[in-house]
Each structure stands twice: as structure tokens, then as C-alpha cells.
């Protein structure tokens, strides 16, 4: 189903992998890419449950936009293990204007396809999605 605003469809695998992350905790993170020629959002990379936040941030391209989902585990001040599912809209300042516009116009519809996102983060450089930022938003 194409998005009227941007014309982007969402590949079924995007929702399938997200459900695996959410319900089975089969993945630590998922990086999504808009395939302009096919006019759809696809899964670019999936992180194993054992991978950490550094593996996740290293999988984001330096000069191109991406959508990503990260399953963040943490301990509450009462020592209760919890997790939060973050949706990160990665839009580096160095990416092309057209690239930024396509991702910006498709974001809300794509995010609605992923039922269960708890926290959204918009990042234009790595400092905006630093682990400290993630930790502060998780609580």
C-alpha cells in the first residue's frame, strides 16, 4: 500500500522483522532503508540479540538517511529489568536534501506500520542518539 504523500510502500518483511523483535526478542535492532527505484521501505540490516549499541550505531551510514528500531534493555532505579523499543529517524546533516525530504515525508506512515514503538528519536548526528540520550529517554 503506497503512501499518498510520498508514494512509498512498506515491504512485508519490515513488519515481520519488527514483530520478531517485539514479541520474540529475536533481534537487537533493525535498520530500514527506502529503496527509491522500487518506491518502498525495505530491511537493510538486522542485529543479533547479543549485539550492542555500538554495533547498531556503526550500521547507520554516515551520509544517508535511515529509519531504525532499537530494543534497549536497562535497569530501573529499583533494579527491575526493562526494555524500550526506540524508533530512530536518522537524518544526518551531510545527506542529500532529496534524501532527507523522502525520509521526512514517509516517516509517520512507516512508523504507524510498526505497532509497539515506545519512544521516537530524531537524530541528525551521532551525538543526538548517544547512549546517554537513549538512557535518559528510556526512563
VOBA-1610 file (N, C-alpha, C; in pm, whole numbers, padded with zeros to 5 digits, always signed):
BEGIN
Unk+00085-00119+00000Unk+00000+00000+00000Unk+00089+00124+00000Unk+00080+00203-00105Unk+00166+00320-00118Unk+00114+00435-00032Unk+00204+00514+00015Unk+00173+00631+00095Unk+00140+00745-00002Unk+00026+00808+00014Unk-00014+00914-00078Unk+00084+01031-00077Unk+00139+01063+00037Unk+00229+01178+00046Unk+00360+01153-00026Unk+00417+01036-00009Unk+00549+01013-00067Unk+00551+00900-00169Unk+00443+00824-00177Unk+00438+00714-00272Unk+00518+00592-00229Unk+00558+00585-00101Unk+00639+00474-00053Unk+00552+00361+00002Unk+00582+00242-00042Unk+00517+00124+00014Unk+00606+00068+00124Unk+00551-00018+00208Unk+00630-00080+00314Unk+00634-00230+00286Unk+00755-00281+00266Unk+00772-00424+00237Unk+00725-00504+00358Unk+00660-00619+00332Unk+00608-00704+00441Unk+00716-00745+00540Unk+00839-00764+00490Unk+00948-00806+00577Unk+00975-00703+00688Unk+00949-00575+00659Unk+00970-00470+00761Unk+00886-00497+00884Unk+00759-00527+00863Unk+00668-00554+00975Unk+00699-00688+01039Unk+00733-00787+00958Unk+00765-00920+01009Unk+00885-00915+01104Unk+00993-00851+01060Unk+01114-00842+01145Unk+01084-00763+01272Unk+01002-00658+01260Unk+00968-00579+01378Unk+00890-00664+01479Unk+00797-00745+01430Unk+00720-00833+01520Unk+00812-00934+01589Unk+00911-00985+01515Unk+01008-01078+01575Unk+01087-01009+01685Unk+01124-00881+01662Unk+01198-00806+01764Unk+01108-00782+01885Unk+00986-00742+01860Unk+00894-00705+01968Unk+00846-00825+02049Unk+00806-00932+01983Unk+00744-01043+02056Unk+00842-01153+02096Unk+00937-01182+02009Unk+01029-01292+02038Unk+01167-01244+02083Unk+01189-01112+02071Unk+01320-01053+02103Unk+01429-01124+02023Unk+01397-01152+01897Unk+01489-01225+01809Unk+01598-01135+01751Unk+01581-01003+01763Unk+01678-00908+01708Unk+01703-00797+01810Unk+01822-00739+01805Unk+01853-00623+01890Unk+01810-00495+01820Unk+01832-00490+01688Unk+01795-00369+01612Unk+01763-00406+01468Unk+01696-00313+01401Unk+01665-00328+01259Unk+01690-00192+01193Unk+01762-00193+01082Unk+01784-00071+01004Unk+01703-00083+00876Unk+01622+00019+00852Unk+01535+00021+00733Unk+01585+00125+00634Unk+01570+00094+00507Unk+01616+00182+00401Unk+01503+00203+00301Unk+01492+00325+00249Unk+01396+00349+00141Unk+01466+00318+00009Unk+01409+00225-00062Unk+01459+00187-00194Unk+01384+00274-00295Unk+01450+00381-00341Unk+01381+00480-00425Unk+01328+00422-00556Unk+01406+00338-00621Unk+01364+00283-00750Unk+01238+00196-00734Unk+01233+00118-00626Unk+01117+00032-00602Unk+01006+00104-00526Unk+01035+00226-00482Unk+00941+00306-00404Unk+00885+00231-00283Unk+00977+00171-00207Unk+00932+00102-00085Unk+01039+00102+00022Unk+00995+00083+00145Unk+01087+00071+00259Unk+01121-00076+00273Unk+01251-00105+00284Unk+01297-00243+00298Unk+01385-00258+00421Unk+01409-00382+00463Unk+01501-00410+00574Unk+01642-00411+00515Unk+01730-00327+00572Unk+01869-00324+00525Unk+01959-00412+00610Unk+01939-00406+00743Unk+02027-00482+00832Unk+01950-00519+00958Unk+01980-00638+01009Unk+01918-00685+01133Unk+02031-00720+01229Unk+02020-00673+01353Unk+02123-00701+01453Unk+02083-00818+01541Unk+02179-00902+01570Unk+02157-01018+01657Unk+02131-00970+01801Unk+02057-01049+01880Unk+02027-01009+02018Unk+02150-00978+02102Unk+02263-01043+02072Unk+02384-01022+02152Unk+02459-00894+02114Unk+02423-00834+02002Unk+02494-00714+01960Unk+02456-00595+02048Unk+02549-00501+02059Unk+02528-00386+02146Unk+02495-00258+02070Unk+02488-00150+02147Unk+02450-00022+02089Unk+02555+00029+01989Unk+02682-00002+02016Unk+02788+00041+01925Unk+02774-00027+01788Unk+02735-00155+01789Unk+02712-00228+01663Unk+02598-00161+01586Unk+02497-00120+01660Unk+02382-00054+01598Unk+02424+00077+01532Unk+02489+00165+01608Unk+02525+00295+01553Unk+02624+00281+01437Unk+02709+00180+01442Unk+02805+00158+01332Unk+02735+00112+01204Unk+02614+00060+01216Unk+02543+00011+01098Unk+02467+00122+01025Unk+02463+00242+01083Unk+02396+00354+01017Unk+02496+00426+00927Unk+02457+00453+00800Unk+02551+00520+00709Unk+02576+00665+00751Unk+02695+00713+00720Unk+02737+00846+00762Unk+02662+00957+00688Unk+02634+00935+00558Unk+02580+01041+00474Unk+02444+01011+00412Unk+02371+00914+00468Unk+02240+00879+00414Unk+02141+00861+00528Unk+02017+00893+00500Unk+01910+00877+00599Unk+01871+00730+00612Unk+01818+00695+00728Unk+01764+00562+00753Unk+01658+00573+00862Unk+01574+00472+00869Unk+01488+00452+00985Unk+01550+00335+01059Unk+01536+00336+01191Unk+01589+00224+01267Unk+01504+00200+01390Unk+01506+00076+01434Unk+01438+00038+01557Unk+01543-00028+01645Unk+01547+00011+01772Unk+01646-00045+01865Unk+01574-00089+01992Unk+01599-00211+02034Unk+01541-00266+02156Unk+01643-00243+02269Unk+01615-00146+02353Unk+01708-00104+02458Unk+01671-00167+02592Unk+01762-00247+02647Unk+01744-00307+02780Unk+01811-00219+02885Unk+01744-00204+02999Unk+01803-00125+03107Unk+01746-00168+03241Unk+01807-00120+03347Unk+01761-00148+03483Unk+01700-00021+03540Unk+01585-00034+03603Unk+01524+00081+03668Unk+01602+00110+03797Unk+01581+00227+03858Unk+01649+00255+03987Unk+01617+00150+04093Unk+01504+00079+04077Unk+01465-00025+04173Unk+01523-00161+04133Unk+01615-00164+04037Unk+01678-00286+03987Unk+01581-00382+03918Unk+01487-00326+03846Unk+01393-00408+03768Unk+01436-00401+03621Unk+01461-00517+03559Unk+01500-00513+03417Unk+01381-00473+03329Unk+01406-00378+03239Unk+01301-00332+03147Unk+01362-00317+03009Unk+01273-00298+02912Unk+01322-00265+02779Unk+01227-00167+02714Unk+01280-00086+02625Unk+01202+00012+02549Unk+01238-00005+02403Unk+01137+00005+02318Unk+01163-00002+02175Unk+01167+00140+02120Unk+01285+00177+02070Unk+01307+00310+02014Unk+01290+00307+01863Unk+01226+00409+01810Unk+01224+00432+01665Unk+01314+00552+01642Unk+01417+00534+01561Unk+01512+00642+01536Unk+01505+00682+01390Unk+01478+00810+01368Unk+01481+00866+01233Unk+01618+00929+01216Unk+01706+00861+01144Unk+01845+00904+01124Unk+01849+00990+00998Unk+01879+01116+01014Unk+01882+01209+00901Unk+02004+01300+00915Unk+02123+01247+00880Unk+02245+01326+00901Unk+02245+01455+00819Unk+02305+01559+00876Unk+02315+01688+00807Unk+02384+01676+00672Unk+02471+01575+00660Unk+02550+01559+00538Unk+02477+01485+00426Unk+02356+01436+00452Unk+02284+01364+00346Unk+02220+01463+00249Unk+02189+01413+00129Unk+02130+01498+00025Unk+01992+01548+00067Unk+01957+01668+00023Unk+01827+01727+00058Unk+01713+01637+00012Unk+01723+01583-00108Unk+01617+01495-00160Unk+01601+01372-00069Unk+01713+01316-00025Unk+01711+01200+00064Unk+01638+01235+00193Unk+01669+01350+00252Unk+01606+01394+00376Unk+01456+01415+00358Unk+01419+01473+00244Unk+01278+01502+00219Unk+01196+01373+00204Unk+01249+01276+00134Unk+01178+01148+00115Unk+01158+01079+00249Unk+01263+01076+00331Unk+01251+01011+00463Unk+01155+01088+00554Unk+01163+01220+00550Unk+01075+01301+00636Unk+00928+01283+00598Unk+00900+01278+00468Unk+00760+01268+00424Unk+00702+01128+00444Unk+00786+01029+00455Unk+00738+00891+00470Unk+00736+00843+00616Unk+00802+00917+00704Unk+00826+00869+00840Unk+00701+00833+00918Unk+00603+00922+00924Unk+00487+00898+01010Unk+00409+00775+00966Unk+00390+00760+00836Unk+00316+00644+00789Unk+00394+00516+00817Unk+00525+00519+00792Unk+00605+00399+00818Unk+00600+00363+00966Unk+00613+00463+01051Unk+00612+00439+01195Unk+00480+00376+01240Unk+00369+00417+01181Unk+00239+00360+01215Unk+00231+00211+01181Unk+00309+00169+01081Unk+00310+00027+01042Unk+00374-00060+01152Unk+00459+00000+01232Unk+00532-00073+01336Unk+00462-00051+01470Unk+00367-00136+01498Unk+00287-00121+01618Unk+00365-00168+01740Unk+00393-00078+01833Unk+00464-00116+01954Unk+00585-00029+01982Unk+00605+00073+01900Unk+00716+00166+01926Unk+00682+00249+02049Unk+00779+00263+02138Unk+00752+00334+02262Unk+00812+00474+02265Unk+00926+00492+02203Unk+00995+00622+02207Unk+01049+00654+02069Unk+01026+00777+02026Unk+01079+00820+01896Unk+01192+00919+01918Unk+01293+00907+01834Unk+01410+00993+01842Unk+01445+01039+01702Unk+01470+01168+01687Unk+01514+01223+01558Unk+01661+01259+01578Unk+01748+01211+01488Unk+01891+01239+01505Unk+01953+01287+01374Unk+02029+01398+01383Unk+02099+01449+01265Unk+02249+01426+01275Unk+02295+01390+01394Unk+02434+01347+01409Unk+02441+01251+01527Unk+02554+01182+01540Unk+02565+01074+01640Unk+02546+01123+01783Unk+02577+01249+01812Unk+02562+01299+01949Unk+02414+01303+01991Unk+02324+01317+01894Unk+02181+01324+01926Unk+02120+01188+01957Unk+02196+01082+01933Unk+02147+00948+01968Unk+02254+00873+02046Unk+02332+00948+02119Unk+02434+00893+02207Unk+02366+00801+02310Unk+02439+00704+02360Unk+02382+00610+02456Unk+02323+00682+02579Unk+02385+00792+02621Unk+02334+00869+02735Unk+02195+00927+02704Unk+02175+00969+02578Unk+02044+01023+02537Unk+01941+00911+02542Unk+01978+00794+02492Unk+01888+00678+02493Unk+01851+00643+02638Unk+01951+00638+02724Unk+01925+00605+02865Unk+01832+00706+02929Unk+01853+00835+02903Unk+01769+00938+02966Unk+01626+00932+02913Unk+01606+00896+02788Unk+01471+00889+02730Unk+01399+00760+02772Unk+01474+00657+02808Unk+01413+00527+02840Unk+01335+00530+02971Unk+01383+00609+03066Unk+01318+00610+03199Unk+01185+00681+03202
//
